[in-house]
Amino acid sequence: MSAAPAGPLAGVLVADFGRVLAAPYATMLLADLGADVIKVERPVTGDDTRAWGPPHAHGEATYYLSVNRNKRSIDLDLGDPQDLRRATELVRRADVLFENFRPGTMDKYGLGHDRARELNPGLVYCSVTGFGAGAGAGLPGYDLLIQAVGGLMSVTGPAPGQPVKTGVALVDVLTGLHAAIGVLAALRHREATGEGQHVQVDLLSCLLSSMVNQAAGYTLAGQVPGILGDRHPSIAPYQVFPAKDRPLVVAVGNDRQFRALCQGLGAPGLADDPRFATNTERVAHVDQLAHQLGELLRTRTAADWFDRLTPLGVPCGPVNDLAQAFDLADRLGLSPRATVAAADGEPMDLVANPIGLSGTPSRYDRRPPRLGEHTEEIRAWLDS
């Protein structure tokens, strides 16, 4: 059998000084695409997320396992001269460096951007911070804090005055995606010019960018949005309704879909009601609309409505838990799991990289490493 094709980032060496979520998520994406990622961890404790359990699997916290596959781990004490020398040599040899310490931390060890650029002019140096390196440099960058001060919680919750966070550290994930994109752009620039550069992303800016229509409503029209529960500020009906057995989402995006919805509900006259004939009118009369649709949707189960409305082109579906969501992805042939071998030989199921590449697909060669698992081999390489 021929060998599997090398990933598109084969030959790219990443020195990963990141920890927790945003930076490790970005470096895992690069590792999936073929980059050689060396995860630098402090001795004894390693990445904070190694202790973030339960749940646990294969002797590790699943939080840590979720964002660290396809990497090698070396434990280095940057306060030790020998280990610091090795870390410096790693920076000298790397193509990309990731760090998400508070601004100034890497400078203390002589590994900040300016010094790294002297050591390695072609280095792409990515810094991930909470609030940037200026006036916000001293602020702690925790996802929940950013969700609060960055405005996400002001539009998320069951009702006005009841803000809630998202059920996952979404801002960290979005920041990791932006960081990966920035690094890829910088690598392309280096390919053309030979020059590295400093890629800087911060959680607050990434959240504001990711607020898209809500943020533009403020910057362009001065409108400060508030909590709408499960409704949309500009589209109706676009919310959760109680079906006979469990919640059902109806996400109608245009007048044609609304007419099809009314037909499927057995109430075609609703589409001709002047209050509901256009999207603008439906948004203006969303309470009346929700009441009438709710009365109709309570009469059948969510699965019944899905089977009845979907063939009519009406976007709808039940509110699934994660087990049901993975089952749906399996049934749709999306292959949401990636299996790698664990330390004990038992297969480890992780979430697959969602990027599909026809010629150079994502690889799943390495399970998330044990703390310092590759220290000896990497030290030997750095000392050579």
N, C-alpha and C positions, 0 to 999 in steps of 0.2 A: 504494500500500500504506500502511496506517496505521502510525504509528510504534510501536515496541515499547513496552510499558508500562513506566513508570518503576519502578525498584526500590523496595521498601518503605522504604528508608533514603535515598531521594533527598532532597537538601536538607540532609543532615547532613554537616558538614565535620569531618574528623578530622585533627588534627595528629599525625603519627606520628613520634615521636622514638625509637621502638623499633628494635632491630636483632637480628640472628641469627634466632631461631626463634619463641619463645613469643608475643611482641608482634606481629611481622610476620604470623604465622599468623592471629591474631585480627583484625588490621586488614584482611587480605586477605578474610576472611569478610565483614566489614562492607562492603568495597568491592564484592564480588560482589553484595551486596544493595542496591547503589545509592549508598552513601556516597562522597563525594569525599574520597579519602585523599591527603594530601600527605606524602610520605616525606622527612623531613629527614635529610640525611646529611652527614658530615664531608667536606671537600674531598679530592681526590686518591684516597683509598682507599675511601671510602663504607662501606656495610654490610660487616661482617667476612665474611659469606658470599659476597661477590663473589669472594673469593680461595679459597673452599673447593671446590677441584676437584683432580683430575678426579672425575667426568666433566664435560665442557663441551658446550654446544650454542649455536648462534647467537652465538658469541663470549663467552658468559657461563657461569659455573658453574651447573650445573643445581640445586644446592642453593639458590642465590639465586633462581633462576627459579621454584622450587617454591612460594614463599610471598609473591610480590610483584606479581602481576598486578593490573590495574585501578587502579594508583596513579600519581601524578605524583611526580617526584623533584626536590628542590631541594638544592643543596649549600650549607651555611652553616657558617662558622667562628664558633662561639659566643664565641671569644676576640676576635673583631673587633667593635668597637662598632657598625658599620653592620649587620653580619649579625645581631648580637644584637638590635638594634632591630627588624629584620625578624622574627626569631623571636618576639620579644615581641608584635609586632603580629599575628602568626599565632595566638598563644595568645589574644589579645584577641578575635579573630574566630571562633575554632573553637567547635564544639559539644562535641567530644570531644578529649582529649589522651591519648596513650599514651606511656609511657616505661618503660624497663627498665634504667636505670643503677643503680649501687649507691646505696642511700639517701644523700641529701645532695648528690648530684652536681648535680641540677637546681637546688637551692637556691643553689649557688655562682654560677649565672648569673641569679639572680633569677627563675627559672621553676619553683620548687617549688610545691607545692600551695597553701600559704597565700597566697603572692604572686599566683599565678595566679587564685585565688578573688577577690582584690581587683580584679584586672584584668577578670575575667569571672565574675560571680557565678553564671551559669547553666552554667558549664563542668563537664562530666563528666570528671574527671581520673583516669586509670587508671594505677596503679603496679604493675609486675610485678617481684618480687624473688625471690631464691633462698630466703632464710630469714626474710623479714619485715624490718621496720624497727626492731626492738628489739635484743635481745642478739645476734641473728644478722646484723645489718646489715653487718658487715665480712666476712662469709664469701662466697666466690665461688660463684655459682649455676650450676654446670655440670650438665647433665642426668645425665651418668654419675655424678657425685658424689652427686646427689640419689637416684639409683637405689640407690646403695650405702648411704648413711646413712639413707635413708627406708624401708628394709626390702624394696624390690621385689626386689633381688638375693638376699635371704635366702630367697625362695620360688621363685626362677627358676634353673634349671640342670638338668643331666642326672641329678645324684645329690647326696645330702647332702655338704657340704663342697666342692662344685664350683659356686659361684655364677657366673652370667653376666648380662650386660646384655641388654636387648631389642635387636633388630636395627634399631631406629629410635629417635630421641630422643623416646620416648613421653611422658615427663613434661613436656617443653616443649609438646607438642601438647595434652595434657590441660589444662595451665595456660592455653594460648591459648584453648581452648574455654570454660573457666571465666571468663576475662577478658571474652570477648565476651558471655557471658550476663550478667555483672555490669554491663557497660556498657549493654546493652539494658534491664535493669531500672532503671538510673539514669536513662536517657533517658525511660522511661515515668513515673518519679517527677517528672522535670523538666517533662514535659508537663502533669502535674496541678498542680504547685506553682510552677513557674518556677525552682526551686532546683537547682543542680548539687550534686555530692557527690564524695567521694574513694572510688574503687573500688580496693581493694588485694587482690591475689592473690599468693601465693608458691608456689614449686615444691614445697616440702616439704608444706605443708598440702594442696595439690591432689593430690599423690601419696597421702597418707594417706587422703583422702576416696575416691580412686579405687581403693583396695585393698578397698573394699566388704566382702564377706563375710569376707575374711581379717582385715581390721581389726576388724570387729564381733566376730569370734570371740575377739579379744584383749580389746576393751573390755567385752564383755558376759560372757565366760566365762573370761577370763584365760588363754586358750590361745595360746601363741606358735607359729605355724606354721613349718614348715621346708620344705626343698626336697623336692618329690615327683616330680621329673622331669616327665613329660608326663601325670601322673595328677592327679585332682581329689581334694581332701580329703573331699568329702561325697557324691560320685556315682560309681557304677561300673556298667558299663565306660565310661570317659570318658578315652580316651588314644589314643596312636598304636600301631598294630600293623604288623608287617612283612607286607605282602601278597607275592604271588609276584614282582612286579617293582619295587615301590616302596612307601614308607610309606602307610598308610591310617589315617585318624582315624575312630573310632567314638565317638559322643557320645550314649549312651543316658541319657535323663533320667527314665524311670519304668519301672515293672514291665511295662506293656503293650508298650512299645518293646522291652524285653529279651526278652519272649516272642516278639515278631515277629522279632527278631534270631536267636534260637535256631531258629525255624522256617526262616528263610532260609538258615541255615548247615547245615540238614539234621540238626540235633541238638536236636529239641524237648524231649528229656528234661532238658537242662540247666536249663530254666526251672522244673522241678519239684524239682531238687536243693535240699535244705534250706539249703545254704550260699549259694545264689544266688537263692532264691525272692523275696526282697525287697531293696530297695536297701540297707537297713542291713546285711543279711547279706552282700551282695556287697562292700560297702566293707570289712567285717571280714575277708573272705576274698579280697581283691583279687588276691593273688599267685597263688592256685590258679585263680581265674577267668581271669586274664590268660594263664596257661599254656595252659589248655584252648582259649580263643578263638584264641590265637596259632597253635596247631597247625592249627586249621581254616582260618584266614584266609590261611595261607601257600600254600594249594592253588590259589588263583585270583589273577588280576591285580587291581590296585586298581580299574581301570575295570569289570571284570566284577562285582566286589562292589558297586560303586556302582549299576550297572544292575540288579542282582538285589535289593539291599536297600532302595534308595530307594522303589520302589513299595510296599514293605511298611510304609513309615512309619518306617524306621530312619534316623536322622541319621548320615550317613557321607560320606566323601569323601577323595580323594587329597591328599597334601601338595603343593600347587602351588608353582611358582616364580612370580615376578611376571608373566612373560609369559603363563603359563598362567592366572593369576588375572585378568588383563585380558581374555584370550580368553573366560573363563567369563562375566565381566560383560557382554561384548559379546553373547555368545550368549543371555544372559538379557534382553537389551534394556535394560540399565541405563545405557547411554551414559556410560562412565566417563571419556571424554576430552572436553576442551574445547579448541577450536581458536581461536587468535587470530593476527592478523597479526604477523609479526616485522619488525624494522627493515629487513631486506633484502627484505621482501615475501613471503618464504617462510613458509608456515603454521607455527605453533608449537603443538604438542600438549601441553597441560597436563592435570593431573588435575581433573576436574569437581568443582564444589562439590556435596556429597552431599545438600544440602537441596533438596527439591522443593517449589516453590510454584506452585500452579495459576494464580494471577492475576498474580504479579509474580516470574517466574523469575529465577534468577541471570543476571547479565550478564557478558560476556567481551569488553569493548570495547577494553581496553588491554593490550598485552603488558607484562611487567615492564619498568620504565623503565631506560634507561641512567643512569649516575651523572650527576646534575645536568641531565638532559635537559630539564626544564621550568623551570630556574632563571630564565631571562629573563622568561618570561611570569608566573611567580609573583612575582618581585621587582617587576615593573611593577604588579601588582595590590596588593601589600603597600605599595608606595611611593605609591600613589594616594590 
